[in-house]
Amino acid sequence: MSLDWTDVQEIAISLAESKPEIDPKTLNFVDLRSLILALPNFTGTPERCGEKVLEAIQAAWLDEVD
């Protein structure tokens, strides 16, 4: 299953599973974007990412680890 920027919950789950050592509260958006782009099943266009999407992904990731 490929992921795009609209797949907020699925991206958060992938990040929680693949990066358990990272606390999402400590990430800035540049680093978060890089982690997302590095996910093996992520196929979204880097230019289509905005701050609101990153905020939503970070919030969903926080929910996953809590």
C-alpha positions in Angstrom: 0.0 0.0 0.0 1.5 3.3 -1.0 1.1 6.4 1.2 0.4 10.0 0.2 0.2 13.2 2.3 -3.6 12.6 2.9 -2.9 9.3 4.6 -2.2 11.0 7.9 -3.1 8.1 10.2 -1.3 5.5 8.2 1.9 7.7 8.0 1.8 8.1 11.8 1.5 4.4 12.3 4.4 3.7 9.9 6.5 6.3 11.8 5.6 4.9 15.2 6.5 1.4 14.0 9.7 2.2 12.1 11.1 4.9 14.5 10.2 3.9 18.0 13.4 5.6 19.3 12.2 9.0 18.2 10.0 11.2 20.3 7.7 13.1 17.9 7.5 16.0 20.3 11.2 16.7 19.7 11.0 16.9 15.9 11.0 20.0 13.9 8.9 20.0 10.6 12.0 19.7 8.4 13.1 16.5 10.1 9.6 15.1 10.2 9.2 15.8 6.5 12.5 14.0 5.8 11.4 11.0 7.9 8.1 10.8 6.0 9.8 11.1 2.6 12.2 8.2 3.6 9.3 5.8 4.4 9.6 2.9 1.9 6.0 3.0 0.9 5.6 6.8 0.7 4.9 8.0 -2.9 3.7 11.5 -2.2 5.1 14.5 -4.0 7.5 16.5 -1.7 6.2 19.8 -3.0 2.6 19.0 -1.9 3.5 19.0 1.8 2.4 21.9 4.0 2.7 22.8 7.6 -0.9 21.8 8.4 -0.3 18.3 7.0 2.9 18.0 9.1 1.1 19.2 12.2 -1.7 16.6 11.7 0.9 13.8 11.1 2.8 14.8 14.2 -0.4 14.9 16.3 -1.4 11.5 15.0 2.0 10.1 15.7 1.8 11.4 19.3 -1.5 9.6 19.7 0.1 6.4 18.5 2.9 6.5 21.0 0.7 7.5 23.9 
